[in-house]
Amino acid sequence: MFCVSSTEIGTIMNITKGGLVLFSANSNSSCMELSKRIAERLGVEMGKVQVYQEPNRETRVQIQESVRGKDVFIIQTVSKDVNTTIMELLIMVYACKTSCAKSIIGVIPYFPYSKQCKMRKRGSIVSKLLASMMCKAGLTHLITMDLHQKEIQGFFNIPVDNLRASPFLLQYIQEEIPDYRNAVIVAKSPASAKRAQSFAERLRLGIAVIHGEAQDAESDMVDGRHSPPTAKNVAAIHPSLEIPMLIPKEKPPITVVGDVGGRIAIIV
């Protein structure tokens, strides 16, 4: 065990902050607000960068200060225009790489295309493609939160920190809901039952699951089974061919499995 004087600690902090640059990857208000709060918490100034769209919708990024030999953190939140935010991030990462940054860390609270992480018929694993693009652009580390599937971390050949928001959500429930002991954790679909169970166990509450239309509708679309083939197509193949008529798949009604009567429902 060893001790470090306050003077030495101050020197170490100054050296660390002197080699750190914090950029906001777009001009979106939420991204700028998050970047400013992080900068205030760290006690550093925001890096100078200009991100804008050309008249033909091309993205242009101009780094307006030296990042040579520095640790660059790029904060990017995903707006409604997902593809534009991805290009902003990739171009900024590549700009820092070509400017000889020591390391480039992407801070992306919500990882886009994370739900497209499995092969669906003739589709593609888009999250793997996006991971390859980020690594190729020059990203050396990724910090994100609550990936749709934790296996997405394996798509990267760089370190990935998959942070969890659950400790803060649990604290919020305990502090802001006076009668939270009378609550029940409700999973919005059977797929999220495991997460709901984790919340319920840590809060020592009951659990319920919403089952029905929402999940089945999603599976119908990805599998291409939303409706049966029409009868006229069958007749066109051969007039004497007899194929029983197919009944369209009925979506089950939404039901709640579990006791929620007279209780506070917390949907996760």
QUISUL-V376241 format. One record per run of one state. SS is the DSSP state (@ for helix, = for strand, . for the rest). FROM is the first residue (numbers start at 1). TO is the last residue. If there is no record, write none. Layout:
ss={SS	SS}
from={FROM	FROM}
to={TO	TO}
This chain:
ss={.	@	.	=	.	@	.	=	.	=	.	=	.	=	.	@	.	=	.	@	.	=	.	@	.	=	.	@	.	@	=	.	@	.	=	.	@	.	@	.	=	.	=	.}
from={1	6	19	20	25	29	43	46	47	49	54	59	64	71	76	82	99	103	109	126	138	141	146	150	156	159	164	166	177	180	183	188	190	204	206	212	213	224	231	238	255	258	264	268}
to={5	18	19	24	28	42	45	46	48	53	58	63	70	75	81	98	102	108	125	137	140	145	149	155	158	163	165	176	179	182	187	189	203	205	211	212	223	230	237	254	257	263	267	268}
